[in-house]
Amino acid sequence: MDLNFTPEETQFRDQVRAFLAAELPATLSDKVAKGKHLSKQDLQTWHDILNARGWLASHWPVEYGGTGWNPIERFIFENECALANAPRTIPFGVNMLGPVLIRYGTEAQKRHWLPRILDGSDWWCQGYSEPGAGSDLAALQCRAVRDGDHYVVNGQKTWTTLGQYANMIFCLVRTDPTAKKQSGISFLLIDMNSPGVEVRPIITLDGAHEVNEVFFTDVRVPAENLVGEENQGWTYAKYLLTYERTNIAGTGYSMVAFERLRKYAGKALKNGRPLDQDPLFSARMARVAIDLENMKLTNLRVIAAVAGGGAPGMESSILKICGTRIRQEITSLMRRAMGPYAQPFIADALQSDAQAEPVGPAEAAPVSVQYFNNRKLSIYGGSNEIQRNIIAKMTLGL
């Protein structure tokens, strides 16, 4: 396999770099580089910039507003965005719901919802996990009962990322309580402004309002908001999760984080020598570097799997396991490299418009927060243990 870019791919990379240099606001890239919490407006600004250029939905078919890029071009774009410290695109509408609608939605649903995802008219969140139904997602109990032209929804969702910003939520709901767990689930699109919807914040250790609980009490949802067939939602859920797991891996962002680690380890001192000359520390860095190169190849395989409208298979599970382990190890090594500066942090310094200064080096401000926040990576989106089961079933038939 020739891993070098062709002249055409190099030209595309230069085009992406020029776009980022001209269009990515310095205020946004600076916030990302310093690990600050981004506001809704920050995220929407970058969404609008990409949409105006026609580069928002890089994996959608052209007829629905996609770019028509091949797998290598998508890989280049994602990595160049990471290198430029661009905000990550909010995945729920573009990267998760969009592919489900394109594959399983009606033509009316595609005409209505896809343009609204692109232009930002709708901000989506994900209603999958529930208390007692996280990794065992098929155990969900949120009910939807058909009542004429509507479904009436009652139940709860939790860990709803950025649900406080959303006006729409795509939900897995149980429509047949007598069927086996995976067979009685449906996929509904619910307006968050409907009577009976309540959002309660969950504040994380760093003081951030990132996740939420969402409660549904007799919420009426038009039956036309059912995606696909009733009781077949598990099929659509699995299809969506392959995209979520690929996004969680964050290959490009791991590359950027590792480069920061490498640079800092070259100037941080231990016993009078640069930290990257310490045998144990340098061995751990070398292991990450090797794993990261392997993950880049796996990422290309996953991107290739969805070329032409397909869905990634077990590769997305492999990528999720490897990617989360690498991201956790990088933050662990950065925390060690920072020494005592990694322990304290000023919560106000991480806010979008903060003026407070970090404790110690500029790189220290988000380190402890990122380390603890990344502990969740191996759990959400389907725990790594479950991903190993998926791989075993798909390769060995176990």
C-alpha positions, 0 to 999 in steps of 0.5 A: 500500500502506497501511503504517500499522497498523490499530487492531487491529494496534496493539492487538496490538502493545500486547498484545505489549509488555505481555507482554514487559514482564511476562514477559521476565526483565530478566537475559535482556534485559540479557545480550542488550543487552550482547552476552553469550553466552547459556547453554543455560538462558538460551535454554531459559528464554525458550523455556519462557516463550513456549511457556507463553503459546502464542506459540512457534510463531508460523508453525505451524497452530493445530492443531499448536500454532501461534498463528494469527497473520496475517503482520502480527502475526508481523512485529509480534511479531518486531520487538517482541521484538527491540526488547525485547532478547529472546533469539532463539528457537533456530530448529532445531526450531521454525522449521526442522524443524517446518515440514518435519514439518508438510508432509512428515512422517507423522501419527505423526511429527507427533504424536510430534515436534511436541509435543516441540519445543514443550515443549523435550523435544527440543533439535534441531540441524542436520546439513547441512554437511560438509567439502567440502559447505557451499555445494555442499550436494548434494556431501554424502557422509555415508552411510545404508545400509538394514539391515532396520528401520534405517539405518546412518549413517557420515560427518561433519557440521560447523559444527553450531550448538549441537550440544553442547546437542542430543539430536536432529539432523536430517540429510541423508544419501546413500542412493543413491550412484549417483544424481545428487547431488540425487537420492540424498539422504534426510532422517533424524532421529537421536538424538544419544545413539545409540552411534557419535555423537561431538561435537567442539567448534570454538572460535571466535575470541572463545573461544565454543563455538558450533559443532561437528563431529559424527561418525557411526560405524555409527549405527543409526537406526530407519527410521521416522525417515525423513522423507518418501520415501527419496532425496527429501530434497533437496526437503525440504532446500530447503523448510527452507532457505527458513525458515533464510534468512529467519531469518538476515536478522534484520530486527528485530534489524537495526532494533535494531542500527541504532537503537543505532548512530544513538544512539551516532553522535549522541554520538561525536565526530570533529573536535569534531562528532558523528559522524553529522554527518560527510558520509561516515559519515552517507551510509553510515548513510543508505544502511543506513536506506534498505536497512533500510526496503526489507528490512522490506517484503521481510520482510512479503512473505516472511511473507505467502508462508508464510501458509496453509502455503505456502513462501517463494520467491525472496523468502527469497533476496533477504531473505538477501542484503539482510539479511546485507549490512545486518547486516554494514554496521551492525557495520562502522559501529559498529566505526568509531564506537567507534574504538579501543574496538572493537579490544580485548575481554575474553572473560570479559566476554561470558560469560553470568554475567560480572562483568568490565567492558568496555573503554571504553563499555558498548556496546564489549564485543561490537562487535569480536566481532559484526563478525568473527562477522557475516562468516560471514552471507553464507556460511552458509545458502547463500552470497549468490552461490548466492542470486543464482543461485537468483534468476536461475533463478526469475525468468529461467529461467537 
